[in-house]
Amino acid sequence: MTKSTYNLKQVQELGKLITYIARLHRACRDKSQWPSLYPALLALSERLSRLNSQQGSLFHWLLSAELDPLPYATRLHVKRIAALACLVQARQYHAKDCELLMMAALSCDLATIGLLNKRGAGQTFSEREQKQWQQGGLLSLKMLNINTEQQPALVQIVAKNRRYQQVLSSNKHVQLYCGFTRTLALAQHLATLNTSTSTRPGQHFFNACASVFTQSTNEAVQQDCRLLVDYLSPQLLGSLWQRGEQTLVYLGQRQHHEYIFIELGADEHRYRLIPKPQWQYEDTQPHYATLDAFLQHLSAPLQRQSSVAAPQRLPTELLQQVQRAKGYADMERLLSNEPQLQTHVLEAAGAYNRTTQAAANVRHALSMVGLYNIGDFITRVILSQQVAQLRHPLSGFLLGRINTACAVIQHLSARMKNLYPERLMALYLCYFCYFVEQTPQLLSRSIALDPLKLPFTEQNPRPMAALVGVSQYDHADLAAYLKQHLGDGEWLNALLQSEQQPFNELSTNALVCYSFKLVLFHLYGYNHPYAPWQQQLVKKAMLESQGPSTQLDKLVSETLNIGPYNGI
């Protein structure tokens, strides 16, 4: 608990955003307004994400209240945004992931707002309306004129959302792979249960989580439900508690397990501290006749402290210190101030020991690795730990892809002349960290599942980032990011060169980087032919570097022994 008040500007911002959602719903019924919807949704999703990072507990109040004057579709969207915000907070996702999810939540059924209101009123659909309802996501994409090339992740989420939600509302044993779509579908399903209609009251949010938990057969969905309840416990902010003849509203928790309440409808703000309240999770929610009446309750002077973590960032200063360190003494001194890193270094050094046992101490670990390799080795260990801790809706898929790509590069580079596996692994780990950290909203599982699906020619090189679903990015920004964390170097420049230039203009090192990319692309591609120019490139690179084979198909077959993770 903190004794600071809710920022009045943030409370007003929440009210403006709710009003803006209602205005968008009215605008989507006017065809002349459709061209302006997409930029408006982008701006709105950015504001929602910013408010969630600044004061996420404001969204908790929306899950325990009903705003009666708003139409059912608007109330459902507001609840969906609130549930999504809580999931993002509990999972500590990146702000860019939050923006993408908010954008998907706002746009996935804009084309069927009228049908949503009709469903909320308990009316049945005609055969034509039922067909329109099933195609709501595709119709919304068409209405917004969203570019598949520019927003592949958004298109994938919206297109798959209805099917994912149908799986959640049934007890079918169907795997839900896309983390973004699963997160949105869960928030949407919980919001549907939590929002009252003309025929039934809305369920308490905890009861809705329990209902989905018992009905779903998907472990990730069950884990999210459990995490939500733990994160929002012991009770939702703004929930009602009937204590005798008094109706109290829960405002938050103080130290020493004291809980703060205020009497509903009281003229004066008189706060009560109750040590052991009898929590009730009944399906009764406070109803507010106006939005202003709801916002007045958010001016409570005590609030739950937001636990949204700072955005994930690479330890830039530590990486730069590693680059500047010279010799064993400098490295020992550096590791003595980083006990957690020291533990990881001792474990990772076991790979240089025939018995694969962890090193006895820091000097033993450094001596096993060798003086020439210790800088690259420690950099690789730091980056490996950073990747292992990534928070993203597709975290399991991304971890599998990145770790497999580095394992393939290590396997091939160890059998080639004048290549340094530790340096290359550190370089590629930092490369993938850029996309996870700086552009998480661009990651798309649909592109990553077949990186050769889109056109790939000798004059149009595709980036290695296609392995994690990125087809376009800012090359200058990537170059600055890599040089900031790793310093300038020949292999760094070779990697950047292989991302942009045609293969007949590449240096020897850039040809090697391009070869790694081709092996990985064909490893994950679906029976794509080996083009003559690809065979020629790999042959040239392998001859100059004395690689294990000059034939691309043999290199791909060899890497299958590593057991690549594909996420299917």
URFENFEN-V66956 format. One record per residue. N is the residue number from 1. RES is the residue in one letter. PHI is phi in whole degrees, -180 to 180 (NA if undefined). OMEGA is omega in whole degrees, -180 to 180 (* if undefined). NEAR is the number of other C-alpha atoms within 8 Angstrom. Layout:
BEGIN
N&RES&PHI&OMEGA&NEAR / N&RES&PHI&OMEGA&NEAR
END
This chain:
BEGIN
1&M&NA&174&10 / 2&T&-133&-177&8 / 3&K&-88&177&7 / 4&S&-75&179&7 / 5&T&-88&169&9 / 6&Y&-64&177&12 / 7&N&-66&-176&6 / 8&L&-60&179&7 / 9&K&-65&179&6 / 10&Q&-71&176&10 / 11&V&-64&178&13 / 12&Q&-65&178&9 / 13&E&-62&178&9 / 14&L&-61&178&10 / 15&G&-62&179&11 / 16&K&-65&-179&8 / 17&L&-67&178&10 / 18&I&-64&178&9 / 19&T&-63&-179&8 / 20&Y&-66&177&8 / 21&I&-62&178&11 / 22&A&-62&179&10 / 23&R&-67&178&8 / 24&L&-63&179&9 / 25&H&-65&176&11 / 26&R&-72&-178&8 / 27&A&-69&-176&10 / 28&C&-70&177&12 / 29&R&-86&179&6 / 30&D&-105&-174&8 / 31&K&-61&180&6 / 32&S&-68&-179&5 / 33&Q&-91&-174&9 / 34&W&-59&-179&12 / 35&P&-60&-178&8 / 36&S&-91&-176&7 / 37&L&-70&-175&12 / 38&Y&-62&177&11 / 39&P&-62&178&7 / 40&A&-66&178&8 / 41&L&-67&177&11 / 42&L&-60&-180&9 / 43&A&-65&-179&8 / 44&L&-67&-180&10 / 45&S&-65&177&13 / 46&E&-66&179&9 / 47&R&-67&178&8 / 48&L&-64&179&11 / 49&S&-64&180&13 / 50&R&-65&179&9 / 51&L&-65&179&12 / 52&N&-64&179&13 / 53&S&-76&-179&9 / 54&Q&-81&-177&6 / 55&Q&-150&-175&9 / 56&G&-66&-176&14 / 57&S&-69&175&12 / 58&L&-61&-179&11 / 59&F&-71&180&12 / 60&H&-64&-180&14 / 61&W&-62&-177&12 / 62&L&-67&-179&11 / 63&L&-78&-178&12 / 64&S&-109&-175&14 / 65&A&-132&173&12 / 66&E&-121&179&12 / 67&L&-98&-171&12 / 68&D&-58&-175&9 / 69&P&-69&-177&7 / 70&L&-83&176&8 / 71&P&-62&-177&8 / 72&Y&-59&-178&10 / 73&A&-61&180&11 / 74&T&-69&178&11 / 75&R&-63&179&12 / 76&L&-65&179&11 / 77&H&-64&179&12 / 78&V&-63&177&11 / 79&K&-63&180&13 / 80&R&-63&178&14 / 81&I&-62&-179&12 / 82&A&-65&179&12 / 83&A&-64&179&14 / 84&L&-65&178&13 / 85&A&-61&179&12 / 86&C&-67&176&12 / 87&L&-63&178&12 / 88&V&-63&178&10 / 89&Q&-64&-177&13 / 90&A&-65&-180&10 / 91&R&-86&180&7 / 92&Q&57&178&9 / 93&Y&-75&177&12 / 94&H&-66&-179&12 / 95&A&-60&179&10 / 96&K&-69&174&10 / 97&D&-64&179&12 / 98&C&-62&179&12 / 99&E&-59&-179&13 / 100&L&-62&-180&11 / 101&L&-66&178&11 / 102&M&-63&179&13 / 103&M&-62&179&13 / 104&A&-66&-179&12 / 105&A&-65&-179&12 / 106&L&-76&-170&12 / 107&S&-105&-169&11 / 108&C&-68&179&13 / 109&D&-138&178&10 / 110&L&-63&-178&11 / 111&A&-75&-177&10 / 112&T&-125&179&11 / 113&I&-61&179&10 / 114&G&-62&178&7 / 115&L&-68&177&10 / 116&L&-62&179&10 / 117&N&-64&179&11 / 118&K&-67&177&10 / 119&R&-67&178&10 / 120&G&-64&178&11 / 121&A&-84&178&9 / 122&G&81&-179&9 / 123&Q&-89&-179&7 / 124&T&-89&180&6 / 125&F&-89&170&9 / 126&S&-78&-179&6 / 127&E&-62&179&6 / 128&R&-66&-180&7 / 129&E&-67&178&9 / 130&Q&-64&178&9 / 131&K&-66&178&8 / 132&Q&-64&179&9 / 133&W&-63&-179&9 / 134&Q&-66&-179&8 / 135&Q&-101&-175&8 / 136&G&-59&-179&13 / 137&G&-65&180&15 / 138&L&-66&177&9 / 139&L&-66&178&9 / 140&S&-67&177&14 / 141&L&-62&179&13 / 142&K&-67&179&8 / 143&M&-62&-177&8 / 144&L&-83&-180&10 / 145&N&54&-178&8 / 146&I&-79&-179&9 / 147&N&-82&-179&7 / 148&T&-63&-180&7 / 149&E&-67&-176&5 / 150&Q&-82&-176&5 / 151&Q&-130&-177&10 / 152&P&-64&-179&13 / 153&A&-66&-180&12 / 154&L&-64&179&10 / 155&V&-62&-180&11 / 156&Q&-63&-178&11 / 157&I&-63&-177&11 / 158&V&-65&-177&15 / 159&A&-67&-176&10 / 160&K&-95&-171&10 / 161&N&-59&-176&14 / 162&R&-63&179&11 / 163&R&-66&179&7 / 164&Y&-63&-179&12 / 165&Q&-68&177&12 / 166&Q&-63&177&8 / 167&V&-65&-180&10 / 168&L&-66&-178&13 / 169&S&-84&176&9 / 170&S&-119&177&8 / 171&N&-109&-180&9 / 172&K&-71&179&7 / 173&H&-89&-178&7 / 174&V&-124&179&7 / 175&Q&-75&178&5 / 176&L&-113&-170&8 / 177&Y&-87&-173&6 / 178&C&-73&-177&9 / 179&G&-64&178&10 / 180&F&-62&-176&10 / 181&T&-66&178&13 / 182&R&-63&179&13 / 183&T&-63&179&11 / 184&L&-65&-178&13 / 185&A&-62&178&13 / 186&L&-66&178&11 / 187&A&-61&-180&13 / 188&Q&-67&-180&12 / 189&H&-69&178&11 / 190&L&-64&179&14 / 191&A&-65&178&13 / 192&T&-62&178&9 / 193&L&-69&-175&11 / 194&N&-84&-176&13 / 195&T&-95&-179&13 / 196&S&-77&175&11 / 197&T&-121&180&11 / 198&S&-71&-176&8 / 199&T&-109&-179&7 / 200&R&-153&175&6 / 201&P&-79&177&10 / 202&G&-74&178&12 / 203&Q&-72&169&13 / 204&H&-59&-173&13 / 205&F&-60&178&11 / 206&F&-65&177&8 / 207&N&-66&177&9 / 208&A&-65&177&12 / 209&C&-62&180&13 / 210&A&-64&180&9 / 211&S&-64&179&8 / 212&V&-67&-179&13 / 213&F&-60&-177&11 / 214&T&-75&-176&6 / 215&Q&-88&-174&10 / 216&S&-79&175&13 / 217&T&-109&-178&9 / 218&N&-96&-176&10 / 219&E&-64&-180&6 / 220&A&-64&178&6 / 221&V&-66&178&11 / 222&Q&-61&179&12 / 223&Q&-64&178&8 / 224&D&-65&178&9 / 225&C&-63&179&12 / 226&R&-63&-179&10 / 227&L&-66&179&9 / 228&L&-61&-179&12 / 229&V&-64&178&10 / 230&D&-63&-177&8 / 231&Y&-69&-177&7 / 232&L&-90&-178&9 / 233&S&-66&9&7 / 234&P&-85&-179&6 / 235&Q&-161&178&8 / 236&L&-71&174&12 / 237&L&-61&-180&11 / 238&G&89&-180&11 / 239&S&-72&180&13 / 240&L&-91&173&11 / 241&W&-137&-179&10 / 242&Q&-86&-179&8 / 243&R&-119&-175&7 / 244&G&67&178&5 / 245&E&-91&-178&5 / 246&Q&-94&173&8 / 247&T&-109&-176&11 / 248&L&-105&178&12 / 249&V&-112&-178&12 / 250&Y&-79&-176&15 / 251&L&-110&-178&13 / 252&G&149&-174&12 / 253&Q&-125&173&11 / 254&R&-98&175&10 / 255&Q&-68&-180&6 / 256&H&61&174&4 / 257&H&59&173&8 / 258&E&-101&-176&11 / 259&Y&-110&-171&15 / 260&I&-103&179&13 / 261&F&-132&172&13 / 262&I&-136&-179&12 / 263&E&-76&-179&12 / 264&L&-68&177&8 / 265&G&83&180&4 / 266&A&-70&-180&7 / 267&D&-70&-179&4 / 268&E&-110&179&4 / 269&H&-83&177&7 / 270&R&-109&-174&7 / 271&Y&-93&179&8 / 272&R&-116&176&8 / 273&L&-104&-177&8 / 274&I&-120&-175&9 / 275&P&-72&-175&7 / 276&K&-135&179&7 / 277&P&-71&177&6 / 278&Q&-93&-175&4 / 279&W&-67&179&7 / 280&Q&-125&-180&5 / 281&Y&-109&179&7 / 282&E&-85&-178&6 / 283&D&-82&176&8 / 284&T&-124&-178&9 / 285&Q&-127&176&11 / 286&P&-65&179&9 / 287&H&-106&-178&8 / 288&Y&-114&-176&11 / 289&A&-74&178&8 / 290&T&-137&177&9 / 291&L&-67&179&10 / 292&D&-62&179&7 / 293&A&-64&177&9 / 294&F&-68&-177&10 / 295&L&-66&179&11 / 296&Q&-63&180&7 / 297&H&-71&-179&7 / 298&L&-80&177&9 / 299&S&-89&179&10 / 300&A&-59&-174&9 / 301&P&-77&180&8 / 302&L&-126&-174&12 / 303&Q&-148&174&15 / 304&R&-75&-179&9 / 305&Q&-71&-180&7 / 306&S&-70&-179&7 / 307&S&-112&179&5 / 308&V&-68&-177&9 / 309&A&-74&175&6 / 310&A&-65&179&4 / 311&P&-54&-178&7 / 312&Q&-68&-179&8 / 313&R&-137&175&5 / 314&L&-70&176&7 / 315&P&-75&-173&6 / 316&T&-57&-176&8 / 317&E&-62&180&6 / 318&L&-64&179&7 / 319&L&-63&179&12 / 320&Q&-69&177&11 / 321&Q&-65&178&9 / 322&V&-63&180&12 / 323&Q&-65&-177&9 / 324&R&-85&-176&6 / 325&A&-66&180&9 / 326&K&-126&174&7 / 327&G&84&-177&7 / 328&Y&-65&-176&9 / 329&A&-62&179&7 / 330&D&-64&-180&9 / 331&M&-66&178&11 / 332&E&-62&-180&10 / 333&R&-65&179&8 / 334&L&-65&-178&10 / 335&L&-70&180&11 / 336&S&-64&179&8 / 337&N&-93&-178&6 / 338&E&-130&-176&8 / 339&P&-60&-180&8 / 340&Q&-68&177&6 / 341&L&-64&180&10 / 342&Q&-59&179&11 / 343&T&-63&180&8 / 344&H&-66&179&9 / 345&V&-65&180&12 / 346&L&-62&180&14 / 347&E&-71&-177&10 / 348&A&-68&-180&9 / 349&A&-67&178&14 / 350&G&-60&179&14 / 351&A&-66&179&8 / 352&Y&-92&-180&8 / 353&N&-106&-179&9 / 354&R&-59&180&7 / 355&T&-88&-179&5 / 356&T&52&177&8 / 357&Q&-91&179&9 / 358&A&-63&-180&9 / 359&A&-69&-178&11 / 360&A&-74&-180&7 / 361&N&-154&-175&7 / 362&V&-64&-179&12 / 363&R&-62&177&8 / 364&H&-62&180&9 / 365&A&-63&-178&14 / 366&L&-66&180&12 / 367&S&-69&177&8 / 368&M&-66&-179&9 / 369&V&-72&-180&11 / 370&G&103&-175&8 / 371&L&-60&-176&9 / 372&Y&-71&-174&5 / 373&N&-100&-168&9 / 374&I&-64&179&10 / 375&G&-63&178&10 / 376&D&-66&-179&10 / 377&F&-63&-178&12 / 378&I&-68&176&10 / 379&T&-61&179&11 / 380&R&-63&179&13 / 381&V&-64&179&12 / 382&I&-60&-178&10 / 383&L&-69&177&13 / 384&S&-63&179&9 / 385&Q&-67&178&8 / 386&Q&-65&178&9 / 387&V&-65&-179&10 / 388&A&-64&-177&7 / 389&Q&-100&-175&6 / 390&L&-64&178&9 / 391&R&-118&-175&10 / 392&H&-161&178&9 / 393&P&-57&178&10 / 394&L&-107&-171&10 / 395&S&-59&-180&10 / 396&G&-62&179&6 / 397&F&-65&-178&9 / 398&L&-64&180&9 / 399&L&-60&179&10 / 400&G&-61&-179&11 / 401&R&-66&-176&13 / 402&I&-64&-179&11 / 403&N&-65&178&8 / 404&T&-66&180&11 / 405&A&-59&180&9 / 406&C&-68&178&11 / 407&A&-65&178&9 / 408&V&-65&180&11 / 409&I&-64&177&12 / 410&Q&-64&-178&12 / 411&H&-62&-178&9 / 412&L&-75&-176&10 / 413&S&-67&179&11 / 414&A&-67&-178&9 / 415&R&-110&-180&8 / 416&M&-122&-174&12 / 417&K&-81&175&8 / 418&N&60&174&5 / 419&L&-113&-175&7 / 420&Y&-121&-174&8 / 421&P&-55&-179&10 / 422&E&-63&-180&11 / 423&R&-66&-180&10 / 424&L&-68&179&11 / 425&M&-64&177&12 / 426&A&-62&-180&13 / 427&L&-63&-177&11 / 428&Y&-73&175&9 / 429&L&-64&178&14 / 430&C&-65&177&11 / 431&Y&-59&-180&10 / 432&F&-70&177&10 / 433&C&-60&179&11 / 434&Y&-58&-176&12 / 435&F&-74&179&12 / 436&V&-70&-175&10 / 437&E&-88&-172&10 / 438&Q&-95&-176&6 / 439&T&-133&-177&10 / 440&P&-63&-179&12 / 441&Q&-72&-180&9 / 442&L&-88&-175&11 / 443&L&-70&-176&12 / 444&S&-136&-179&12 / 445&R&-70&-177&11 / 446&S&-65&177&10 / 447&I&-73&-175&15 / 448&A&-65&-177&12 / 449&L&-66&175&12 / 450&D&-148&-175&11 / 451&P&-64&178&13 / 452&L&-98&-177&10 / 453&K&-67&179&7 / 454&L&-84&-177&5 / 455&P&-55&-178&6 / 456&F&-145&-176&8 / 457&T&-123&-179&6 / 458&E&-66&179&9 / 459&Q&-96&-177&7 / 460&N&-132&-177&8 / 461&P&-68&176&12 / 462&R&-97&-177&9 / 463&P&-73&173&10 / 464&M&-59&-179&7 / 465&A&-63&176&10 / 466&A&-60&177&12 / 467&L&-64&177&13 / 468&V&-112&170&13 / 469&G&93&178&15 / 470&V&-108&-179&14 / 471&S&-104&-180&9 / 472&Q&-140&178&5 / 473&Y&-160&-179&5 / 474&D&-87&-176&6 / 475&H&-64&-179&7 / 476&A&-65&-180&6 / 477&D&-67&177&7 / 478&L&-63&-180&10 / 479&A&-60&179&9 / 480&A&-64&-180&8 / 481&Y&-65&-179&9 / 482&L&-65&-179&14 / 483&K&-70&178&10 / 484&Q&-64&-174&8 / 485&H&-95&-175&10 / 486&L&-118&-174&10 / 487&G&77&-179&9 / 488&D&-77&-180&7 / 489&G&-169&-176&6 / 490&E&-67&-179&7 / 491&W&-74&176&9 / 492&L&-63&179&11 / 493&N&-67&178&9 / 494&A&-66&178&12 / 495&L&-63&180&11 / 496&L&-63&179&10 / 497&Q&-65&-179&10 / 498&S&-68&-180&15 / 499&E&-82&-170&11 / 500&Q&-122&-169&9 / 501&Q&-95&174&10 / 502&P&-61&-171&11 / 503&F&-66&-179&11 / 504&N&-78&178&4 / 505&E&-113&-173&6 / 506&L&-92&172&12 / 507&S&-76&-179&7 / 508&T&-62&180&8 / 509&N&-65&178&10 / 510&A&-67&176&13 / 511&L&-63&178&15 / 512&V&-64&178&12 / 513&C&-61&179&11 / 514&Y&-65&179&12 / 515&S&-64&176&11 / 516&F&-56&-179&9 / 517&K&-63&-180&9 / 518&L&-64&179&9 / 519&V&-61&-178&11 / 520&L&-68&179&12 / 521&F&-62&-180&12 / 522&H&-74&176&12 / 523&L&-63&-178&9 / 524&Y&-100&-180&10 / 525&G&-75&-177&12 / 526&Y&-105&174&6 / 527&N&55&176&5 / 528&H&-82&-180&7 / 529&P&-69&176&4 / 530&Y&-86&-178&8 / 531&A&-68&-180&6 / 532&P&-55&-179&6 / 533&W&-67&177&7 / 534&Q&-69&177&11 / 535&Q&-61&-179&11 / 536&Q&-64&-179&8 / 537&L&-63&-179&11 / 538&V&-64&180&14 / 539&K&-61&180&12 / 540&K&-63&-179&10 / 541&A&-65&-177&13 / 542&M&-73&177&14 / 543&L&-67&-178&9 / 544&E&-72&-179&8 / 545&S&-106&-179&10 / 546&Q&53&-178&8 / 547&G&-76&-176&13 / 548&P&-69&180&9 / 549&S&-160&177&9 / 550&T&-97&-177&10 / 551&Q&-108&-176&9 / 552&L&-61&-177&13 / 553&D&-63&179&7 / 554&K&-70&177&8 / 555&L&-64&179&11 / 556&V&-65&179&12 / 557&S&-63&-180&8 / 558&E&-66&-179&7 / 559&T&-72&177&12 / 560&L&-63&179&9 / 561&N&-67&179&7 / 562&I&-74&-178&8 / 563&G&75&-175&6 / 564&P&-64&177&9 / 565&Y&-84&-178&7 / 566&N&-115&177&9 / 567&G&74&180&6 / 568&I&-106&*&3
END
